[in-house]
Amino acid sequence: MTIGMTLMELPDSAVNRPDLELLRGAVDIHIHHGPDLYARIQDPFELAQEARSAGMRGLCIKRHNFPTGGIAA
């Protein structure tokens, strides 16, 4: 997958790849989002949109310096 390209922007042939099928129904239990102390490529809302478009059931977002409960829904 090209960095910076969303799943919705990928051609159908890329979305039907077997490795992307593994994401359907998955829950990522440890993912960091930006802005953060370290460079991140997506904010929590972009991560959630990508997870939904990939068919994932959920995410557990994390930050090093602030609690994330206020943005989780």
C-alpha positions as CSV (number, residue, x, y, z in Angstrom):
1,M,0.0,0.0,0.0
2,T,1.3,3.4,-0.8
3,I,1.9,5.6,2.2
4,G,-0.6,8.5,2.3
5,M,-3.1,6.8,0.2
6,T,-6.3,5.7,1.8
7,L,-8.0,2.3,1.3
8,M,-10.9,4.1,-0.4
9,E,-8.4,5.6,-3.0
10,L,-6.9,2.3,-3.9
11,P,-8.0,0.5,-7.1
12,D,-10.4,-2.5,-6.7
13,S,-7.6,-4.9,-7.5
14,A,-5.6,-3.7,-4.5
15,V,-8.5,-3.8,-2.1
16,N,-9.2,-7.4,-2.9
17,R,-5.7,-8.6,-2.0
18,P,-5.5,-11.5,0.4
19,D,-3.4,-9.7,2.9
20,L,-6.0,-6.9,3.2
21,E,-8.6,-9.6,3.8
22,L,-6.9,-10.3,7.1
23,L,-8.1,-6.9,8.4
24,R,-11.8,-7.7,8.1
25,G,-13.2,-8.1,11.6
26,A,-9.8,-7.4,13.2
27,V,-9.2,-5.3,16.3
28,D,-5.9,-3.4,16.5
29,I,-5.1,-3.3,20.2
30,H,-2.2,-0.9,20.1
31,I,-1.9,1.9,17.6
32,H,-0.5,5.4,18.1
33,H,-1.8,8.5,16.4
34,G,-0.7,12.0,15.8
35,P,0.0,14.6,16.8
36,D,2.4,13.0,19.3
37,L,5.9,13.3,20.6
38,Y,7.0,11.1,17.6
39,A,6.0,11.6,14.0
40,R,2.7,9.9,13.1
41,I,1.0,9.9,9.7
42,Q,-2.6,10.0,10.8
43,D,-4.8,11.5,13.5
44,P,-7.3,9.3,15.4
45,F,-10.2,10.2,13.2
46,E,-8.3,9.3,10.0
47,L,-7.2,6.0,11.7
48,A,-10.9,5.2,12.5
49,Q,-12.0,6.0,9.0
50,E,-9.3,3.7,7.5
51,A,-10.1,0.9,9.9
52,R,-13.8,1.1,9.1
53,S,-13.1,1.1,5.3
54,A,-10.9,-2.0,5.8
55,G,-13.7,-3.7,7.6
56,M,-12.0,-3.7,11.0
57,R,-14.1,-4.0,14.2
58,G,-12.1,-1.6,16.3
59,L,-9.0,0.2,17.4
60,C,-7.3,0.9,20.7
61,I,-5.6,4.2,20.2
62,K,-2.7,5.3,22.3
63,R,-0.6,8.3,23.1
64,H,2.6,8.8,25.1
65,N,1.7,12.1,26.7
66,F,-2.1,12.5,26.9
67,P,-5.0,10.2,27.8
68,T,-7.1,9.1,24.8
69,G,-10.4,8.3,26.5
70,G,-11.8,11.7,25.7
71,I,-11.6,11.1,21.9
72,A,-12.6,7.4,21.9
73,A,-16.2,6.7,21.0
